[in-house]
Amino acid sequence: MLDFTSTTKARFGIILLDGFSMLTFGAILEPLTLLSKKNGESGNGAVLFSQIGLHAQSNGNHSVLCDADIDALENYVFGVTGLKVLFVCGPSDQIVPFENGLTATLRRAQRMGVCIVGLGSTAWSLAEVGILSNVPATVHWSTMLAFSETNSSLQVENKLFTSTTNVATCGGEAAALDLVLDMITNDFPDLAGEIANQLLVSFRRDGATPQPSPNWVAMRHFPATLCKAATIMSDYIEEPISGHDLALRCGVSLRQLERLFQTYLRITPMKYYMQIRLQKAHQLVTLTSLSLIEIAVASGFATTTHMSRKFRELYGCPPSELRLKLDFGC
């Protein structure tokens, strides 16, 4: 449980990294602002920090005026105004490395009891600097497969958000609102309902709720057998199983399973399976520095040649060419 109560008032900081999500930012700031007002405090409920200067640029190139830049963060974290919770807000689908100064400050802040909250893809950088050691973590579904593969020692969970006493992670976007409302409920239960009503939130999603990825959304009203097959496929990417084994685990014949996939998805089970494996390969190609051999193994391919051929069929170019395009900003 996160604890951000104080004998005077709750104090929050929000670091806005380049390309941050405006939806994530608003989902954090709005409930904190309402909490501040209901507690009889002035201001917007949080101190905003930018990377450089006093302006931060969102993923849509909108500029937000901040209270200070990251260089002044230590004064807020360790000064008389002592922040109790520090949100790190970035993009959901791309990685923004931390500057050395920010890394040192976050580590020191955590040691002093400040709760660090990673939103969207910022969990990648938090993991890299060791802040997520020995705690559950999550990221946005669009980078989760690559995040899990790159951080095999971490307890990566497909959830809207995870939280412990001094660190939390969240997929970002609308899930950030669920996280903040959960924090408020834990420590200000009398105000939580009022704030949720003000924000027109009919119900709060629990942090353990799985993230609604496209595959999940597409299948949530489909037969249970079809959903089970897709789940098994996702669990066996590195070591793919045969169609017959898949059908056996689902309790149906292979022919029955093929009819289900054709009826609802217009695709064969094994082609769908291949797409799931290639989605993981695509994440690893675009978001990590793993070699193509490592990516092939992690995606269930015996050779890079086989992976490249299937990759080209789905994405229009082989993984090596895609990496070149990304390296040159094409």
MARNU-593792 format. One record per residue (C-alpha): residue number from 1; residue in three letters; x, y, z. Coordinates in nm, 2 decimals, m for minus. Example, Ala and Ser with C-alpha at 12.3 -4.5 7.8 and 13.67 -1.06 7.14 Angstrom:
! residues 2
+-----+-----+--------+--------+--------+
|   i |  aa |      x |      y |      z |
+-----+-----+--------+--------+--------+
|   1 | Ala |   1.23 |  m0.45 |   0.78 |
|   2 | Ser |   1.37 |  m0.11 |   0.71 |
+-----+-----+--------+--------+--------+
//
This chain:
! residues 330
+-----+-----+--------+--------+--------+
|   i |  aa |      x |      y |      z |
+-----+-----+--------+--------+--------+
|   1 | Met |   0.00 |   0.00 |   0.00 |
|   2 | Leu |   0.13 |   0.35 |  m0.09 |
|   3 | Asp |   0.12 |   0.60 |   0.20 |
|   4 | Phe |   0.14 |   0.96 |   0.12 |
|   5 | Thr |  m0.03 |   1.11 |   0.42 |
|   6 | Ser |   0.14 |   1.39 |   0.61 |
|   7 | Thr |   0.09 |   1.58 |   0.93 |
|   8 | Thr |   0.06 |   1.89 |   0.71 |
|   9 | Lys |  m0.04 |   1.80 |   0.36 |
|  10 | Ala |   0.03 |   1.54 |   0.09 |
|  11 | Arg |   0.32 |   1.64 |  m0.14 |
|  12 | Phe |   0.37 |   1.51 |  m0.49 |
|  13 | Gly |   0.61 |   1.57 |  m0.77 |
|  14 | Ile |   0.56 |   1.48 |  m1.14 |
|  15 | Ile |   0.86 |   1.45 |  m1.37 |
|  16 | Leu |   0.76 |   1.51 |  m1.73 |
|  17 | Leu |   1.00 |   1.34 |  m1.97 |
|  18 | Asp |   1.01 |   1.43 |  m2.34 |
|  19 | Gly |   0.72 |   1.28 |  m2.53 |
|  20 | Phe |   0.51 |   1.22 |  m2.22 |
|  21 | Ser |   0.15 |   1.11 |  m2.26 |
|  22 | Met |  m0.09 |   1.40 |  m2.20 |
|  23 | Leu |  m0.36 |   1.15 |  m2.10 |
|  24 | Thr |  m0.13 |   0.99 |  m1.84 |
|  25 | Phe |  m0.04 |   1.34 |  m1.71 |
|  26 | Gly |  m0.40 |   1.45 |  m1.68 |
|  27 | Ala |  m0.50 |   1.13 |  m1.52 |
|  28 | Ile |  m0.25 |   1.20 |  m1.24 |
|  29 | Leu |  m0.28 |   1.57 |  m1.20 |
|  30 | Glu |  m0.66 |   1.61 |  m1.20 |
|  31 | Pro |  m0.74 |   1.38 |  m0.90 |
|  32 | Leu |  m0.44 |   1.53 |  m0.71 |
|  33 | Thr |  m0.57 |   1.88 |  m0.77 |
|  34 | Leu |  m0.91 |   1.78 |  m0.64 |
|  35 | Leu |  m0.76 |   1.62 |  m0.34 |
|  36 | Ser |  m0.56 |   1.94 |  m0.27 |
|  37 | Lys |  m0.87 |   2.15 |  m0.29 |
|  38 | Lys |  m1.08 |   1.93 |  m0.07 |
|  39 | Asn |  m0.80 |   1.94 |   0.19 |
|  40 | Gly |  m0.82 |   2.32 |   0.18 |
|  41 | Glu |  m0.49 |   2.36 |   0.02 |
|  42 | Ser |  m0.39 |   2.60 |  m0.26 |
|  43 | Gly |  m0.22 |   2.51 |  m0.59 |
|  44 | Asn |  m0.27 |   2.22 |  m0.82 |
|  45 | Gly |  m0.16 |   1.95 |  m0.58 |
|  46 | Ala |   0.18 |   1.87 |  m0.74 |
|  47 | Val |   0.51 |   2.02 |  m0.83 |
|  48 | Leu |   0.59 |   1.97 |  m1.20 |
|  49 | Phe |   0.95 |   1.91 |  m1.33 |
|  50 | Ser |   1.08 |   1.93 |  m1.68 |
|  51 | Gln |   1.40 |   1.78 |  m1.83 |
|  52 | Ile |   1.54 |   2.11 |  m1.96 |
|  53 | Gly |   1.42 |   2.46 |  m1.88 |
|  54 | Leu |   1.07 |   2.51 |  m1.76 |
|  55 | His |   0.87 |   2.36 |  m2.05 |
|  56 | Ala |   0.80 |   1.99 |  m2.12 |
|  57 | Gln |   0.69 |   1.87 |  m2.46 |
|  58 | Ser |   0.42 |   1.60 |  m2.49 |
|  59 | Asn |   0.39 |   1.33 |  m2.75 |
|  60 | Gly |   0.16 |   1.56 |  m2.94 |
|  61 | Asn |   0.41 |   1.85 |  m2.92 |
|  62 | His |   0.20 |   2.04 |  m2.66 |
|  63 | Ser |   0.41 |   2.24 |  m2.42 |
|  64 | Val |   0.35 |   2.24 |  m2.05 |
|  65 | Leu |   0.49 |   2.50 |  m1.82 |
|  66 | Cys |   0.66 |   2.34 |  m1.52 |
|  67 | Asp |   0.76 |   2.47 |  m1.18 |
|  68 | Ala |   1.13 |   2.37 |  m1.21 |
|  69 | Asp |   1.37 |   2.15 |  m1.41 |
|  70 | Ile |   1.52 |   1.82 |  m1.30 |
|  71 | Asp |   1.84 |   2.00 |  m1.17 |
|  72 | Ala |   1.62 |   2.15 |  m0.90 |
|  73 | Leu |   1.46 |   1.82 |  m0.80 |
|  74 | Glu |   1.69 |   1.76 |  m0.51 |
|  75 | Asn |   1.59 |   2.08 |  m0.34 |
|  76 | Tyr |   1.23 |   1.96 |  m0.35 |
|  77 | Val |   1.30 |   1.60 |  m0.25 |
|  78 | Phe |   1.54 |   1.67 |   0.03 |
|  79 | Gly |   1.44 |   2.02 |   0.13 |
|  80 | Val |   1.19 |   2.14 |   0.39 |
|  81 | Thr |   0.90 |   2.08 |   0.15 |
|  82 | Gly |   1.00 |   1.71 |   0.12 |
|  83 | Leu |   0.80 |   1.53 |  m0.15 |
|  84 | Lys |   0.65 |   1.20 |  m0.05 |
|  85 | Val |   0.55 |   1.06 |  m0.39 |
|  86 | Leu |   0.74 |   1.12 |  m0.72 |
|  87 | Phe |   0.57 |   1.03 |  m1.04 |
|  88 | Val |   0.79 |   0.98 |  m1.35 |
|  89 | Cys |   0.57 |   1.04 |  m1.66 |
|  90 | Gly |   0.69 |   0.95 |  m2.01 |
|  91 | Pro |   0.56 |   0.80 |  m2.33 |
|  92 | Ser |   0.38 |   0.47 |  m2.33 |
|  93 | Asp |   0.54 |   0.31 |  m2.64 |
|  94 | Gln |   0.90 |   0.44 |  m2.65 |
|  95 | Ile |   1.19 |   0.43 |  m2.40 |
|  96 | Val |   1.34 |   0.76 |  m2.27 |
|  97 | Pro |   1.67 |   0.70 |  m2.08 |
|  98 | Phe |   1.73 |   0.88 |  m1.76 |
|  99 | Glu |   2.00 |   1.14 |  m1.73 |
| 100 | Asn |   2.27 |   1.06 |  m1.48 |
| 101 | Gly |   2.16 |   1.34 |  m1.25 |
| 102 | Leu |   1.80 |   1.21 |  m1.25 |
| 103 | Thr |   1.91 |   0.85 |  m1.18 |
| 104 | Ala |   2.12 |   0.96 |  m0.88 |
| 105 | Thr |   1.84 |   1.17 |  m0.74 |
| 106 | Leu |   1.58 |   0.89 |  m0.78 |
| 107 | Arg |   1.80 |   0.64 |  m0.61 |
| 108 | Arg |   1.86 |   0.87 |  m0.32 |
| 109 | Ala |   1.50 |   0.97 |  m0.29 |
| 110 | Gln |   1.39 |   0.60 |  m0.27 |
| 111 | Arg |   1.65 |   0.54 |   0.00 |
| 112 | Met |   1.50 |   0.83 |   0.20 |
| 113 | Gly |   1.15 |   0.68 |   0.17 |
| 114 | Val |   1.00 |   0.87 |  m0.12 |
| 115 | Cys |   0.77 |   0.66 |  m0.33 |
| 116 | Ile |   0.88 |   0.64 |  m0.69 |
| 117 | Val |   0.60 |   0.58 |  m0.94 |
| 118 | Gly |   0.69 |   0.48 |  m1.30 |
| 119 | Leu |   0.43 |   0.54 |  m1.56 |
| 120 | Gly |   0.42 |   0.40 |  m1.91 |
| 121 | Ser |   0.76 |   0.31 |  m2.05 |
| 122 | Thr |   0.95 |   0.48 |  m1.77 |
| 123 | Ala |   0.96 |   0.14 |  m1.59 |
| 124 | Trp |   1.22 |   0.04 |  m1.85 |
| 125 | Ser |   1.46 |   0.30 |  m1.72 |
| 126 | Leu |   1.37 |   0.24 |  m1.35 |
| 127 | Ala |   1.46 |  m0.13 |  m1.41 |
| 128 | Glu |   1.78 |  m0.03 |  m1.57 |
| 129 | Val |   1.90 |   0.17 |  m1.27 |
| 130 | Gly |   1.79 |  m0.09 |  m1.02 |
| 131 | Ile |   1.49 |   0.08 |  m0.87 |
| 132 | Leu |   1.26 |  m0.21 |  m0.95 |
| 133 | Ser |   1.47 |  m0.49 |  m0.79 |
| 134 | Asn |   1.27 |  m0.74 |  m0.59 |
| 135 | Val |   0.93 |  m0.58 |  m0.66 |
| 136 | Pro |   0.65 |  m0.66 |  m0.91 |
| 137 | Ala |   0.65 |  m0.43 |  m1.22 |
| 138 | Thr |   0.44 |  m0.36 |  m1.53 |
| 139 | Val |   0.46 |  m0.15 |  m1.84 |
| 140 | His |   0.22 |  m0.06 |  m2.12 |
| 141 | Trp |   0.11 |  m0.38 |  m2.31 |
| 142 | Ser |   0.27 |  m0.25 |  m2.63 |
| 143 | Thr |   0.62 |  m0.30 |  m2.48 |
| 144 | Met |   0.55 |  m0.57 |  m2.22 |
| 145 | Leu |   0.68 |  m0.87 |  m2.41 |
| 146 | Ala |   1.01 |  m0.70 |  m2.48 |
| 147 | Phe |   1.03 |  m0.56 |  m2.12 |
| 148 | Ser |   0.98 |  m0.91 |  m1.98 |
| 149 | Glu |   1.24 |  m1.06 |  m2.21 |
| 150 | Thr |   1.50 |  m0.79 |  m2.14 |
| 151 | Asn |   1.44 |  m0.79 |  m1.76 |
| 152 | Ser |   1.41 |  m1.17 |  m1.70 |
| 153 | Ser |   1.51 |  m1.12 |  m1.33 |
| 154 | Leu |   1.22 |  m0.90 |  m1.26 |
| 155 | Gln |   0.87 |  m1.00 |  m1.16 |
| 156 | Val |   0.69 |  m0.86 |  m1.46 |
| 157 | Glu |   0.31 |  m0.88 |  m1.44 |
| 158 | Asn |   0.03 |  m0.81 |  m1.69 |
| 159 | Lys |  m0.16 |  m0.57 |  m1.47 |
| 160 | Leu |  m0.29 |  m0.22 |  m1.49 |
| 161 | Phe |  m0.06 |  m0.12 |  m1.21 |
| 162 | Thr |   0.16 |  m0.27 |  m0.93 |
| 163 | Ser |   0.24 |  m0.10 |  m0.60 |
| 164 | Thr |   0.44 |  m0.15 |  m0.29 |
| 165 | Thr |   0.53 |   0.08 |  m0.01 |
| 166 | Asn |   0.81 |   0.27 |  m0.19 |
| 167 | Val |   0.77 |   0.19 |  m0.56 |
| 168 | Ala |   0.49 |   0.15 |  m0.81 |
| 169 | Thr |   0.45 |   0.10 |  m1.18 |
| 170 | Cys |   0.16 |   0.16 |  m1.42 |
| 171 | Gly |   0.09 |   0.09 |  m1.78 |
| 172 | Gly |   0.00 |   0.46 |  m1.81 |
| 173 | Glu |  m0.28 |   0.62 |  m2.01 |
| 174 | Ala |  m0.62 |   0.57 |  m1.84 |
| 175 | Ala |  m0.47 |   0.32 |  m1.60 |
| 176 | Ala |  m0.29 |   0.61 |  m1.43 |
| 177 | Leu |  m0.63 |   0.73 |  m1.30 |
| 178 | Asp |  m0.70 |   0.39 |  m1.15 |
| 179 | Leu |  m0.37 |   0.40 |  m0.97 |
| 180 | Val |  m0.41 |   0.75 |  m0.83 |
| 181 | Leu |  m0.77 |   0.68 |  m0.71 |
| 182 | Asp |  m0.64 |   0.36 |  m0.55 |
| 183 | Met |  m0.37 |   0.57 |  m0.36 |
| 184 | Ile |  m0.63 |   0.82 |  m0.25 |
| 185 | Thr |  m0.87 |   0.55 |  m0.14 |
| 186 | Asn |  m0.60 |   0.39 |   0.08 |
| 187 | Asp |  m0.51 |   0.71 |   0.26 |
| 188 | Phe |  m0.81 |   0.94 |   0.22 |
| 189 | Pro |  m1.11 |   0.70 |   0.21 |
| 190 | Asp |  m1.36 |   0.98 |   0.30 |
| 191 | Leu |  m1.25 |   1.19 |   0.00 |
| 192 | Ala |  m1.20 |   0.91 |  m0.25 |
| 193 | Gly |  m1.57 |   0.87 |  m0.34 |
| 194 | Glu |  m1.62 |   1.25 |  m0.38 |
| 195 | Ile |  m1.32 |   1.27 |  m0.61 |
| 196 | Ala |  m1.43 |   0.97 |  m0.82 |
| 197 | Asn |  m1.78 |   1.12 |  m0.85 |
| 198 | Gln |  m1.64 |   1.45 |  m0.96 |
| 199 | Leu |  m1.44 |   1.28 |  m1.23 |
| 200 | Leu |  m1.75 |   1.08 |  m1.34 |
| 201 | Val |  m1.58 |   0.75 |  m1.25 |
| 202 | Ser |  m1.85 |   0.49 |  m1.20 |
| 203 | Phe |  m1.62 |   0.22 |  m1.08 |
| 204 | Arg |  m1.25 |   0.18 |  m1.02 |
| 205 | Arg |  m1.05 |  m0.10 |  m1.18 |
| 206 | Asp |  m0.83 |  m0.30 |  m0.95 |
| 207 | Gly |  m0.46 |  m0.29 |  m1.01 |
| 208 | Ala |  m0.46 |  m0.67 |  m1.07 |
| 209 | Thr |  m0.69 |  m0.63 |  m1.37 |
| 210 | Pro |  m0.51 |  m0.75 |  m1.69 |
| 211 | Gln |  m0.43 |  m0.47 |  m1.95 |
| 212 | Pro |  m0.68 |  m0.47 |  m2.24 |
| 213 | Ser |  m0.44 |  m0.55 |  m2.53 |
| 214 | Pro |  m0.58 |  m0.57 |  m2.88 |
| 215 | Asn |  m0.59 |  m0.95 |  m2.87 |
| 216 | Trp |  m0.77 |  m0.94 |  m2.53 |
| 217 | Val |  m1.02 |  m0.69 |  m2.65 |
| 218 | Ala |  m1.09 |  m0.88 |  m2.97 |
| 219 | Met |  m1.15 |  m1.20 |  m2.79 |
| 220 | Arg |  m1.33 |  m1.10 |  m2.47 |
| 221 | His |  m1.68 |  m1.20 |  m2.61 |
| 222 | Phe |  m1.55 |  m1.51 |  m2.79 |
| 223 | Pro |  m1.59 |  m1.88 |  m2.67 |
| 224 | Ala |  m1.39 |  m1.98 |  m2.37 |
| 225 | Thr |  m1.20 |  m2.24 |  m2.57 |
| 226 | Leu |  m1.08 |  m1.98 |  m2.82 |
| 227 | Cys |  m0.96 |  m1.75 |  m2.54 |
| 228 | Lys |  m0.79 |  m2.04 |  m2.37 |
| 229 | Ala |  m0.60 |  m2.14 |  m2.69 |
| 230 | Ala |  m0.48 |  m1.78 |  m2.73 |
| 231 | Thr |  m0.36 |  m1.77 |  m2.37 |
| 232 | Ile |  m0.17 |  m2.10 |  m2.41 |
| 233 | Met |  m0.01 |  m1.96 |  m2.73 |
| 234 | Ser |   0.11 |  m1.65 |  m2.54 |
| 235 | Asp |   0.25 |  m1.87 |  m2.26 |
| 236 | Tyr |   0.45 |  m2.08 |  m2.51 |
| 237 | Ile |   0.62 |  m1.84 |  m2.74 |
| 238 | Glu |   0.98 |  m1.94 |  m2.68 |
| 239 | Glu |   0.90 |  m2.31 |  m2.70 |
| 240 | Pro |   0.59 |  m2.33 |  m2.94 |
| 241 | Ile |   0.37 |  m2.64 |  m2.92 |
| 242 | Ser |   0.20 |  m2.82 |  m3.20 |
| 243 | Gly |  m0.16 |  m2.78 |  m3.31 |
| 244 | His |  m0.25 |  m3.12 |  m3.18 |
| 245 | Asp |  m0.09 |  m3.05 |  m2.84 |
| 246 | Leu |  m0.27 |  m2.71 |  m2.83 |
| 247 | Ala |  m0.61 |  m2.87 |  m2.91 |
| 248 | Leu |  m0.55 |  m3.14 |  m2.65 |
| 249 | Arg |  m0.48 |  m2.87 |  m2.38 |
| 250 | Cys |  m0.80 |  m2.70 |  m2.48 |
| 251 | Gly |  m1.00 |  m3.02 |  m2.45 |
| 252 | Val |  m1.12 |  m3.03 |  m2.81 |
| 253 | Ser |  m1.01 |  m3.19 |  m3.14 |
| 254 | Leu |  m0.78 |  m3.00 |  m3.37 |
| 255 | Arg |  m1.06 |  m2.98 |  m3.63 |
| 256 | Gln |  m1.29 |  m2.82 |  m3.37 |
| 257 | Leu |  m1.02 |  m2.57 |  m3.28 |
| 258 | Glu |  m0.96 |  m2.49 |  m3.64 |
| 259 | Arg |  m1.33 |  m2.43 |  m3.70 |
| 260 | Leu |  m1.35 |  m2.19 |  m3.40 |
| 261 | Phe |  m1.06 |  m1.98 |  m3.53 |
| 262 | Gln |  m1.20 |  m1.97 |  m3.88 |
| 263 | Thr |  m1.55 |  m1.88 |  m3.75 |
| 264 | Tyr |  m1.44 |  m1.60 |  m3.52 |
| 265 | Leu |  m1.10 |  m1.48 |  m3.65 |
| 266 | Arg |  m1.09 |  m1.59 |  m4.01 |
| 267 | Ile |  m0.75 |  m1.74 |  m3.96 |
| 268 | Thr |  m0.60 |  m2.08 |  m3.88 |
| 269 | Pro |  m0.48 |  m2.15 |  m3.52 |
| 270 | Met |  m0.11 |  m2.18 |  m3.63 |
| 271 | Lys |  m0.12 |  m1.86 |  m3.84 |
| 272 | Tyr |  m0.26 |  m1.68 |  m3.54 |
| 273 | Tyr |   0.02 |  m1.84 |  m3.32 |
| 274 | Met |   0.28 |  m1.72 |  m3.57 |
| 275 | Gln |   0.15 |  m1.37 |  m3.55 |
| 276 | Ile |   0.18 |  m1.37 |  m3.17 |
| 277 | Arg |   0.54 |  m1.49 |  m3.20 |
| 278 | Leu |   0.62 |  m1.23 |  m3.46 |
| 279 | Gln |   0.47 |  m0.95 |  m3.25 |
| 280 | Lys |   0.72 |  m1.04 |  m2.97 |
| 281 | Ala |   1.00 |  m1.05 |  m3.23 |
| 282 | His |   0.89 |  m0.70 |  m3.35 |
| 283 | Gln |   0.90 |  m0.56 |  m3.00 |
| 284 | Leu |   1.24 |  m0.71 |  m2.94 |
| 285 | Val |   1.38 |  m0.57 |  m3.27 |
| 286 | Thr |   1.25 |  m0.22 |  m3.21 |
| 287 | Leu |   1.29 |  m0.18 |  m2.83 |
| 288 | Thr |   1.60 |  m0.38 |  m2.74 |
| 289 | Ser |   1.96 |  m0.43 |  m2.85 |
| 290 | Leu |   1.93 |  m0.81 |  m2.85 |
| 291 | Ser |   2.10 |  m0.99 |  m3.15 |
| 292 | Leu |   1.88 |  m1.14 |  m3.41 |
| 293 | Ile |   1.98 |  m1.49 |  m3.29 |
| 294 | Glu |   1.87 |  m1.40 |  m2.94 |
| 295 | Ile |   1.54 |  m1.26 |  m3.07 |
| 296 | Ala |   1.48 |  m1.57 |  m3.29 |
| 297 | Val |   1.53 |  m1.80 |  m2.98 |
| 298 | Ala |   1.30 |  m1.58 |  m2.76 |
| 299 | Ser |   1.03 |  m1.59 |  m3.03 |
| 300 | Gly |   1.04 |  m1.96 |  m3.09 |
| 301 | Phe |   1.24 |  m1.98 |  m3.42 |
| 302 | Ala |   1.51 |  m2.23 |  m3.48 |
| 303 | Thr |   1.70 |  m2.00 |  m3.72 |
| 304 | Thr |   1.72 |  m1.63 |  m3.80 |
| 305 | Thr |   1.65 |  m1.72 |  m4.16 |
| 306 | His |   1.31 |  m1.86 |  m4.08 |
| 307 | Met |   1.23 |  m1.57 |  m3.85 |
| 308 | Ser |   1.34 |  m1.31 |  m4.11 |
| 309 | Arg |   1.13 |  m1.47 |  m4.38 |
| 310 | Lys |   0.81 |  m1.48 |  m4.16 |
| 311 | Phe |   0.89 |  m1.13 |  m4.03 |
| 312 | Arg |   0.90 |  m0.99 |  m4.39 |
| 313 | Glu |   0.57 |  m1.16 |  m4.48 |
| 314 | Leu |   0.40 |  m0.98 |  m4.19 |
| 315 | Tyr |   0.58 |  m0.65 |  m4.16 |
| 316 | Gly |   0.70 |  m0.59 |  m4.52 |
| 317 | Cys |   1.08 |  m0.60 |  m4.44 |
| 318 | Pro |   1.32 |  m0.83 |  m4.26 |
| 319 | Pro |   1.42 |  m0.74 |  m3.90 |
| 320 | Ser |   1.77 |  m0.64 |  m4.00 |
| 321 | Glu |   1.63 |  m0.38 |  m4.24 |
| 322 | Leu |   1.38 |  m0.25 |  m3.99 |
| 323 | Arg |   1.67 |  m0.19 |  m3.74 |
| 324 | Leu |   1.86 |   0.00 |  m4.00 |
| 325 | Lys |   1.56 |   0.23 |  m4.07 |
| 326 | Leu |   1.52 |   0.29 |  m3.69 |
| 327 | Asp |   1.90 |   0.36 |  m3.65 |
| 328 | Phe |   1.88 |   0.63 |  m3.93 |
| 329 | Gly |   1.55 |   0.77 |  m3.81 |
| 330 | Cys |   1.36 |   0.66 |  m4.13 |
+-----+-----+--------+--------+--------+
//
